[in-house]
Amino acid sequence: MTAIQIPGMMTSFGLKYPLALFAYIPIAIIIIVLVKKQFLKSEEVLRKRFDRAFLIFSRLLIFLLLVIAIANPYQFKETTVTGDASVLILRDNSTSFSLFDSQEIDKLVDNIRQHIPVTEKFIGYGERSAIGDGILTNMQGDDNLLVITDGNNNQGRDLGDMVVFASLVNTTINTLKLEPDKKDTSVFIEGPSQSIVDTESEFFVEIAQVGGSAPYTLTLKLDGKEISSGEYQGERVEQFSKVLEEGYHQIVAIVDVEDHFEENNIFYKTVHVLPKPNILYVTNKDSPMFDSVANIYNVHMTGSLPSDLAFYHAVILDDIPAERLEEKIDLIRDYISDGNGLMVIGGQNSYEYGGYQGARFETLLPARVGTGDEDDDGDVNVVILVDISGSTGIKFREDGTYTTSDVEKALAVEIMDSLRSQDKVSVVAFNTNSYLVEPLSPIISKDMDMVKERIRALKYDGGTYIYSGMKRATSMLRNKEGSRNMILISDGDTLLPQNALSAATYAAALGITTYSVGVGQGTVTEFMQRMASEGKGSYFEPEEAEKLAVVFGKGEEEEVEEAMELVILDGNHFITANLGITASVTGYNQVIPKSSSRLLVSTELNNPILTVWRFGLGRVAALSTDSGAGWSGQLLSEENAALITRMVNWAVGDMGRNQDFSVDVEDTHLGNPTYIYVTADQMPESEDLEFSKVGERRYVAEFIPDTTGFSKFFDAYTAVNYNKEYRDTGMNPEFRDLVTVTGGKVLDPSKPEEIVEKIKKDSQRKRLDYVYYSWIFAASAIAVFLVELLIRRLRENKNLYGK
């Protein structure tokens, strides 16, 4: 179904079957031919060109009207439907909601019942807060829900998805502004689950309080010994760092406080400190990077590859030409495929200087030799997708004045300004439908002031269905030459997220890259990152939008300086997550990332520096600058060295794969199973666990904990913490924002009369209905045909009696 739609307006016109219009062209040709040859048999009529022209015109008009009728024209029409002023009250019955005064809620429900019909149901129970499931089960469409909950959803369907679905079926969800009448304090530890011996590990202990500030004593223990203790009041984050010995370590944070839930007053965490991995460093020159790596890992330097690499977890090739590797290609390929790591460092003897182009060794790398100019036809095509759903109407920051929609529109304008004048750009807005704001054409051909004004005039309304925007953008880009890109600007809170992910995957298969920019307090960051990952692009925070100028090559118009700053293009990879770099390089190798790779770091002019991919079970990183002797010395400075360390750690991967027997298990919570993975030559034996084989030398068993604390499996430990029901307590601010998507509000429980009035107002609903007009065109075709017959009969009679 295609419509001519105008964002921000409540009416639109369209054709249900627009392809039917294409049938008119052959029909018109047939009519003209037949009329000239067959329809006019009377010699007198044939002599009159007017009669023949009139008949052709009338038949063309008749069939045009019939074709339009078949295409089924329609219009959206807004109608107001008055329903029953009743409400379904859904009350949270989970344990976390016991922080709130249930008696006051009972009084409020009774008060509302005196004014309008009320149906009351309970959702959630015990330690299962399936709020999303409760809403989905009870919504009927065109109805009112008053959901009395803290909004903390820890089971079942995503709460945001269910709220968006409610908006699609015209269900209004209101909630209450509640404050806990009981105090609660919870503790949580964040930090790495694995570390390498002799390296420092950093941990953060978070204290959250609801229901008011309360004094408490925080005690931290490491391997059963107290390492700190202090008295505090209010929320805080306690940070500490430790250099730990090899093996498993147990961290415990204990809060001594008078509060409602004692379950969340203690938190357990394990850290597995691994021995230094064995690294083979292959080079024929003095390498500053070797010295940096040797300080952390067990590194063996050699001038050539040995015939057996089984001892090493990863291999670093530092500026080695391809001809010296050709005899060992099969060895290297098998080594990587078995789950090991390879890092290829550039320089003046590698990549374009080392004969990599076209060599077998190049097939193992995530980048090939070449320049960006060779990779496309010069055209840059960009479709900017702007989310204008109702959820973007909330404030971008709690203490700010701008809405998320304001920021999204400003970002769209900023991105357009960052593109080159010859680049082709389009703007598509979307909520549950997509709307073409600006067609795809070169920037130089546009009236940019008018384009920006149209973007700023967009109004937020309705639910979110990212797939609708992705589908339109893909159809616009799929047959274009040059680079093809989509930039998705959204909070990511979409209906049917799997459809959007599938659309990004499909677009990537067509050669269309998807970049995502997450905007808003309630941004579903993980989903937006997955969109970029599936679309072979990168995810950006709003303040990182200027990096898109690097991606699309705006910097090529600027003067190239001797030193080029490095830019992290993909901050959602293990190597670059939460990493800041301030380094510059004075040289680099010319490479182009392959389609299934990930470009993590580039120069400010979009020259690739660090590209990675998975090869078989292994990992390969291509660092297309040197090891610090000439071009990239700043990469080895103290503030930037983490990039190299993380690159090596990522390439090493699971160190247990080379051991005769190893165990891998993650920390968990009560109510959530965890899985024990064992690498061994034969099936592990355990009285409490049932293992099954999932791969070569790989076995897994499920563990469902029934008590908190530390549990041991063979030589490994896992921490079991309190149920997630106690992790987030108090009111969830995101739920307060979500209800606005449905037209609902956060209501004051002390003003029941206002709640009743809001429910009565919600019962009068505006609905968009299809109004079809095919009958008008069909009737018009019949009318034209009758008029034609009348005129022809009159002229025939005139000719008959006029003789």
Residue pairs with C-beta under 8 A, 6 or more apart in sequence:
1 14
1 15
1 16
2 14
2 15
2 18
3 12
3 13
3 14
3 15
3 74
3 76
3 433
4 12
4 13
4 14
5 12
5 14
5 433
5 435
5 436
6 12
6 435
7 388
7 429
7 435
7 437
7 457
7 458
7 459
8 388
8 457
8 458
8 459
8 461
10 76
10 78
10 768
11 75
11 76
11 77
11 78
12 75
12 76
13 73
13 74
13 75
13 76
14 73
14 74
14 75
15 21
15 71
15 72
15 73
15 74
16 71
16 72
16 73
16 74
16 772
17 70
17 71
17 72
18 71
20 67
20 70
20 71
21 67
21 68
21 71
23 67
23 70
24 63
24 64
24 67
27 63
27 67
28 60
28 63
31 56
31 59
31 60
31 63
32 56
32 60
35 52
35 55
35 56
35 59
36 52
36 56
39 55
40 46
40 51
40 52
40 55
44 799
45 51
45 52
45 799
46 52
51 792
51 795
54 788
54 791
55 788
55 792
58 784
58 785
58 787
58 788
59 788
61 781
61 784
62 781
62 784
62 785
62 788
63 781
65 777
65 778
65 780
65 781
65 784
66 777
66 778
66 781
68 774
68 777
69 774
69 775
69 777
69 778
69 781
70 774
71 774
72 772
72 774
73 772
73 773
73 774
73 777
74 770
74 771
74 772
74 773
75 770
75 771
75 773
76 768
76 769
76 770
76 771
77 768
77 769
77 770
77 771
78 766
78 767
78 768
79 766
79 767
79 769
80 764
80 765
80 766
80 767
81 142
81 764
81 765
81 766
81 767
82 763
82 764
83 142
83 143
83 763
83 764
83 765
84 117
84 763
85 116
85 117
85 759
85 760
85 763
86 116
86 117
86 118
86 119
86 144
86 759
86 763
87 112
87 116
87 117
87 118
87 119
87 144
87 145
87 146
87 759
88 118
88 119
88 120
88 121
88 138
88 143
88 144
88 145
88 146
89 109
89 112
89 118
89 119
89 120
89 121
89 145
89 146
89 147
89 148
90 121
90 122
90 123
90 134
90 135
90 138
90 145
90 146
90 147
90 148
90 149
91 105
91 109
91 120
91 121
91 122
91 123
91 148
91 149
92 122
92 123
92 124
92 129
92 131
92 147
92 148
92 149
92 150
93 122
93 123
93 124
93 125
94 124
94 125
94 126
94 127
94 128
94 129
94 725
95 126
95 127
95 725
95 726
96 129
96 150
96 152
96 725
96 726
96 728
96 729
97 124
97 129
97 149
97 150
98 182
98 260
99 150
99 180
99 181
99 182
99 184
99 210
99 211
99 260
99 729
99 730
100 150
100 178
100 179
100 180
100 181
100 182
101 181
104 749
105 148
105 749
108 176
108 749
108 752
108 755
109 118
109 120
111 752
112 118
112 146
112 752
112 755
112 756
112 759
115 752
115 753
115 756
116 756
116 759
116 760
121 134
121 138
123 130
123 131
123 133
123 134
123 135
123 137
123 138
123 147
123 149
124 130
124 131
124 134
124 149
126 725
127 670
127 671
127 723
127 725
128 154
128 155
128 671
128 725
129 152
129 153
129 154
129 155
129 725
130 153
130 155
130 156
130 157
131 147
131 149
131 151
131 152
131 153
131 156
131 159
131 735
132 153
132 156
132 157
132 158
132 159
132 161
132 162
133 155
133 156
133 157
133 162
135 145
135 147
135 159
135 162
135 163
135 166
135 173
136 157
136 162
136 165
138 145
139 145
139 165
139 166
139 169
139 171
140 169
140 171
141 169
141 170
141 171
142 169
142 170
142 171
142 765
143 171
143 172
144 171
144 172
144 174
144 759
144 762
144 763
145 166
145 171
145 172
145 173
145 174
146 173
146 174
146 175
146 176
146 747
146 755
146 759
147 173
147 174
147 175
147 739
148 175
148 176
148 178
149 175
149 735
150 178
150 729
150 730
150 731
150 732
150 735
151 159
151 175
151 731
151 732
151 734
151 735
151 736
151 738
152 725
152 728
152 729
152 732
153 159
153 732
154 724
154 725
154 727
154 728
158 497
159 735
159 738
160 493
160 522
160 524
160 734
160 738
161 494
161 495
161 496
161 497
163 173
163 738
163 739
163 741
163 742
164 389
164 391
164 463
164 464
164 465
164 493
164 494
164 495
164 741
165 463
165 495
166 172
166 173
166 742
167 390
167 462
167 463
167 741
167 742
167 743
168 432
168 463
168 495
170 765
170 767
171 742
172 742
172 743
172 744
172 762
172 765
173 739
173 742
173 744
174 739
174 744
174 745
174 746
174 747
174 755
174 758
174 759
174 762
175 735
175 736
175 739
175 744
175 746
175 747
176 746
176 747
176 748
176 749
177 731
177 736
177 746
177 747
177 748
177 749
178 731
178 749
179 211
179 731
180 210
180 211
180 729
180 730
180 731
181 211
182 211
182 259
182 260
183 209
183 210
183 211
183 212
183 214
183 258
183 259
183 260
184 209
184 210
184 211
184 259
184 260
184 261
184 264
184 729
184 730
185 207
185 208
185 209
185 214
185 216
185 255
185 257
185 259
185 264
185 265
186 207
186 208
186 209
186 255
186 261
186 264
186 265
186 726
186 727
186 729
187 205
187 206
187 207
187 208
187 218
187 253
187 254
187 255
187 264
187 265
187 266
187 267
188 205
188 206
188 208
188 253
188 267
188 727
189 203
189 204
189 205
189 206
189 251
189 253
189 267
189 269
190 203
190 204
190 206
191 201
191 202
191 203
191 204
191 251
191 269
191 271
192 201
192 202
192 271
193 270
193 271
193 272
193 666
193 667
194 271
194 272
194 273
194 274
195 201
195 244
195 271
195 272
195 273
195 274
196 273
196 274
196 275
196 276
196 277
196 296
196 297
196 649
197 244
197 245
197 246
197 273
197 274
197 275
197 276
198 243
198 276
198 296
199 243
199 296
200 241
200 242
200 243
201 241
201 242
201 243
201 244
201 271
201 273
202 239
202 240
202 241
203 239
203 240
203 241
203 242
203 251
203 269
204 237
204 238
204 239
205 218
205 220
205 237
205 238
205 239
205 240
205 253
205 267
206 237
207 216
207 218
207 232
207 235
207 236
207 237
207 238
207 255
208 235
208 728
208 729
209 234
209 235
210 729
210 730
210 731
211 260
211 730
213 233
213 234
214 233
214 257
214 258
214 259
215 231
215 232
215 233
215 257
216 231
216 232
216 233
216 255
216 256
216 257
217 229
217 230
217 231
217 232
217 255
217 256
217 257
218 228
218 229
218 230
218 231
218 232
218 238
218 253
218 254
218 255
219 226
219 228
219 229
219 253
219 254
219 256
220 226
220 227
220 228
220 229
220 238
220 240
220 251
220 252
220 253
220 254
221 227
221 250
221 251
221 252
221 253
221 254
222 242
222 249
222 250
222 251
223 249
223 250
224 250
227 240
228 238
228 240
244 271
244 273
245 273
246 273
246 274
246 275
247 272
247 273
248 270
248 271
248 272
248 273
248 715
248 716
248 717
249 270
249 271
249 272
249 273
250 268
250 269
250 270
250 710
250 717
250 719
251 268
251 269
251 270
251 271
252 266
252 267
252 268
252 269
253 266
253 267
253 269
254 265
254 266
255 265
255 266
256 265
257 265
259 265
261 726
261 729
263 722
263 723
263 726
264 722
264 726
264 727
264 729
266 708
266 722
267 721
267 722
268 667
268 708
268 709
268 710
268 719
268 720
268 721
269 667
269 719
270 667
270 710
270 717
270 718
270 719
272 716
274 655
275 655
276 296
276 297
276 298
277 297
277 298
277 313
277 314
277 648
277 652
277 655
278 297
278 298
278 300
278 311
278 312
278 313
279 293
279 297
279 298
279 299
279 300
279 312
279 313
279 314
279 315
279 316
279 648
279 652
280 299
280 300
280 302
280 305
280 306
280 309
280 312
280 314
280 315
280 316
281 287
281 290
281 293
281 294
281 299
281 300
281 301
281 302
281 316
281 318
282 301
282 302
282 303
282 304
282 305
282 315
282 316
282 317
282 318
282 320
283 290
283 301
283 303
283 316
283 317
283 318
283 319
283 320
283 627
284 303
284 319
284 320
285 318
285 319
285 629
286 629
287 318
287 627
287 628
287 629
288 627
288 628
288 629
288 633
288 636
289 316
289 318
289 345
289 627
289 628
289 636
289 644
290 299
290 301
290 318
290 627
292 628
292 636
292 641
292 644
293 299
293 316
293 644
293 648
296 645
296 648
297 648
300 312
304 324
305 315
305 325
305 328
305 331
305 332
307 331
309 315
309 331
309 335
309 340
310 658
312 340
313 340
313 341
313 652
313 653
313 655
313 658
314 340
314 341
314 342
314 343
314 648
314 651
314 652
315 332
315 335
315 340
315 341
315 342
315 343
316 343
316 345
316 648
317 325
317 342
317 343
317 344
317 345
317 350
318 345
318 347
318 627
319 345
319 346
319 347
319 348
319 349
319 350
319 354
319 626
319 627
320 344
320 349
320 350
320 354
321 349
321 350
321 353
321 354
321 355
322 354
322 355
322 356
322 359
322 361
322 362
323 354
323 355
325 332
325 361
326 359
326 360
326 361
329 360
329 361
329 364
332 342
332 361
332 364
333 364
335 342
335 618
336 342
336 364
336 615
336 616
336 618
336 619
336 620
337 615
337 616
337 617
337 618
338 616
338 617
338 618
338 657
339 616
339 617
339 618
339 653
339 654
339 657
340 618
340 653
341 618
341 619
341 620
341 621
341 648
341 650
341 651
341 652
341 653
342 364
342 615
342 618
342 619
342 620
342 621
342 651
343 620
343 621
343 623
343 647
343 648
343 651
344 350
344 365
344 620
344 621
344 622
344 623
345 623
345 626
345 627
346 588
346 589
346 622
346 623
346 624
346 625
346 626
347 353
347 589
347 625
347 626
347 627
347 629
347 630
347 631
348 626
348 630
350 356
350 589
351 369
351 589
351 590
351 591
351 624
352 369
352 589
352 590
352 591
353 589
356 362
356 365
356 368
356 369
357 368
357 369
357 370
362 368
362 369
364 615
364 620
365 594
365 620
365 622
366 593
366 594
366 596
366 597
366 598
366 611
366 612
366 613
366 620
366 621
366 622
367 591
367 592
367 593
367 594
367 597
367 608
367 611
367 622
367 624
368 591
368 592
368 594
369 589
369 590
369 591
369 592
370 590
370 591
370 592
371 590
371 592
372 553
372 592
372 606
372 607
374 592
375 483
375 592
376 482
376 483
377 481
377 482
378 482
379 422
379 423
379 424
379 480
379 481
379 482
379 483
380 419
380 420
380 422
380 423
380 424
380 482
380 483
380 485
380 552
380 553
381 423
381 424
381 425
381 440
381 477
381 480
381 482
381 483
381 484
381 485
382 415
382 419
382 423
382 424
382 425
382 426
382 485
382 486
382 487
382 552
383 425
383 426
383 427
383 428
383 440
383 473
383 476
383 477
383 485
383 486
383 487
384 412
384 415
384 416
384 425
384 426
384 427
384 428
384 487
384 489
385 428
385 429
385 430
385 466
385 469
385 470
385 473
385 486
385 487
385 488
385 489
385 490
386 408
386 409
386 412
386 427
386 428
386 429
386 430
386 437
386 455
386 458
386 489
387 405
387 408
387 429
387 430
387 431
387 464
387 466
387 469
387 488
387 489
387 490
387 491
387 519
388 405
388 408
388 429
388 430
388 431
388 435
388 458
388 459
388 460
388 461
389 430
389 431
389 432
389 460
389 461
389 462
389 463
389 464
389 741
390 431
390 460
390 461
390 462
390 463
390 740
390 741
390 742
390 743
391 404
391 464
391 491
391 493
391 520
391 522
391 737
391 738
391 740
391 741
392 403
392 404
392 405
392 408
392 460
392 490
392 491
392 519
392 520
393 403
393 404
393 405
393 460
393 740
394 403
394 404
394 520
394 521
394 522
394 737
394 740
395 401
395 402
395 403
395 404
395 521
396 402
396 403
396 404
396 406
396 407
396 519
396 520
396 521
397 521
398 521
398 733
403 460
404 491
404 519
404 520
404 521
405 458
405 460
407 519
407 520
407 542
408 489
408 490
408 519
409 455
409 456
409 458
411 489
411 517
411 519
411 542
411 545
412 427
412 455
412 489
413 452
413 455
413 456
414 545
414 546
415 487
415 545
415 548
416 425
416 427
416 443
416 448
416 451
416 452
418 545
418 546
418 548
418 549
418 552
418 554
419 425
419 443
419 549
419 552
419 554
420 443
420 552
420 553
420 554
420 556
420 557
421 442
421 443
421 444
422 442
422 443
422 444
423 442
423 443
423 552
424 440
424 441
424 442
424 443
424 480
425 438
425 440
425 441
425 443
425 446
426 436
426 438
426 439
426 440
426 441
426 473
426 476
427 437
427 438
427 451
427 454
427 455
428 434
428 435
428 436
428 437
428 469
428 472
428 473
428 476
429 435
429 437
429 458
429 469
430 464
430 465
430 466
430 468
430 469
430 472
431 460
431 461
431 462
431 463
431 464
431 465
432 462
432 463
432 464
432 465
432 468
432 495
433 462
433 465
433 468
434 468
434 469
434 471
434 472
436 472
437 454
437 455
437 458
438 446
438 451
438 454
438 455
440 476
440 477
440 480
463 495
463 741
464 490
464 491
464 493
464 494
464 495
464 741
465 494
465 495
465 496
466 488
466 490
466 492
466 494
466 497
466 499
466 500
466 503
466 531
467 494
467 496
467 499
467 500
467 503
469 488
470 486
470 488
470 500
470 503
470 504
470 507
470 514
471 503
473 486
473 507
473 512
474 486
474 503
474 506
474 507
474 510
474 512
477 484
477 485
477 486
477 507
477 510
477 512
478 484
478 510
478 512
483 513
483 552
484 510
484 511
484 512
484 513
485 512
485 513
485 514
485 515
485 537
485 551
485 552
486 507
486 512
486 513
486 514
486 515
486 535
487 515
487 516
487 517
487 548
488 514
488 515
488 516
488 517
488 528
488 531
489 516
489 517
489 519
490 516
490 517
490 518
490 519
490 528
491 518
491 519
491 520
491 522
491 523
491 524
492 516
492 518
492 523
492 524
492 525
492 527
492 528
492 531
493 522
493 523
493 524
493 738
494 500
494 524
494 527
497 524
497 527
500 531
501 527
501 530
501 531
501 534
504 514
504 531
504 532
504 534
504 535
505 534
505 535
507 513
507 514
507 535
508 514
508 534
508 535
508 536
511 595
512 535
513 535
513 536
513 537
514 531
514 532
514 534
514 535
514 536
514 537
515 532
515 535
515 537
515 538
515 539
515 540
515 548
515 551
516 528
516 529
516 531
516 532
516 535
516 537
516 538
516 539
516 540
517 528
517 539
517 540
517 541
517 542
517 544
517 545
518 524
518 525
518 528
518 539
518 540
518 541
518 542
519 542
521 733
521 734
521 737
522 734
522 737
522 738
525 539
528 539
529 539
529 572
531 539
532 538
532 539
532 570
532 572
533 539
533 572
536 595
536 596
538 547
538 551
538 569
538 570
538 571
538 572
538 599
539 570
539 571
539 572
540 547
540 548
540 571
541 571
544 571
547 567
547 568
547 569
549 555
550 567
550 569
550 602
550 604
550 605
550 606
551 569
551 606
552 606
553 605
553 606
555 604
555 605
555 606
556 605
556 606
558 605
560 605
562 586
563 584
563 585
563 586
564 584
564 585
564 586
564 588
564 603
564 604
564 605
564 607
565 583
565 584
565 603
565 604
566 581
566 583
566 584
566 585
566 601
566 602
566 603
566 604
566 609
566 635
567 601
567 602
567 603
567 604
568 576
568 579
568 580
568 581
568 600
568 601
569 599
569 600
569 601
569 602
570 576
570 598
570 599
570 600
571 577
571 578
571 579
573 598
573 600
573 612
573 650
574 646
574 649
574 650
575 600
575 610
575 612
575 621
575 643
575 646
575 647
575 650
576 600
576 601
576 643
576 646
579 642
579 643
579 646
581 601
581 635
581 639
581 640
581 643
582 634
582 639
582 640
583 632
583 634
583 635
583 637
583 640
583 643
584 634
585 603
585 609
585 625
585 631
585 632
585 634
585 635
586 630
586 631
586 632
587 625
587 626
587 630
587 631
587 632
588 603
588 607
588 608
588 609
588 624
588 625
588 631
589 624
589 625
590 607
590 624
591 608
591 611
591 622
591 624
592 608
593 599
593 608
593 611
594 611
594 613
596 613
597 611
597 612
597 613
598 611
598 612
598 613
599 608
599 610
599 611
600 610
600 611
600 612
601 608
601 609
601 610
601 643
602 608
602 609
603 609
607 624
608 624
609 623
609 624
609 625
610 621
610 622
610 623
610 624
610 643
610 647
611 621
611 622
611 624
612 619
612 620
612 621
612 622
612 650
613 619
613 620
614 620
618 653
619 650
619 651
619 653
620 651
621 647
621 650
621 651
623 647
625 631
625 632
625 635
626 632
628 635
628 636
634 640
635 641
635 643
635 644
636 644
654 664
655 662
656 662
656 663
656 664
656 679
657 679
659 679
660 680
660 681
661 678
661 679
661 680
661 681
661 714
662 678
662 679
662 680
663 676
663 677
663 678
663 679
663 713
663 714
663 715
663 716
664 676
664 677
664 678
664 679
664 716
665 674
665 675
665 676
665 677
665 703
665 713
665 716
665 717
665 718
666 674
666 675
666 718
667 674
667 718
667 719
667 720
667 721
668 674
668 703
668 705
668 718
668 719
668 720
668 721
669 720
669 721
669 722
669 723
669 724
669 727
670 705
670 706
670 707
670 708
670 720
670 721
670 722
670 723
671 723
671 724
671 725
672 724
673 702
673 703
673 704
674 702
674 703
674 705
674 718
675 700
675 701
675 702
675 703
676 689
676 700
676 701
676 702
676 703
676 713
676 716
676 718
677 698
677 699
677 700
678 684
678 691
678 698
678 699
678 700
678 701
678 714
679 697
679 698
679 699
680 697
680 699
681 697
683 691
683 693
683 699
684 691
684 699
684 701
684 714
686 701
686 713
686 714
689 701
689 702
689 703
689 713
690 701
690 702
691 699
691 700
691 701
692 699
692 700
692 701
693 699
694 700
703 711
703 713
703 718
705 711
705 720
707 720
708 720
708 721
708 722
709 719
709 720
710 717
710 718
710 719
710 720
711 717
711 718
711 720
736 746
739 745
739 746
743 762
744 762
745 758
747 754
747 755
747 758
748 754
748 755
749 755
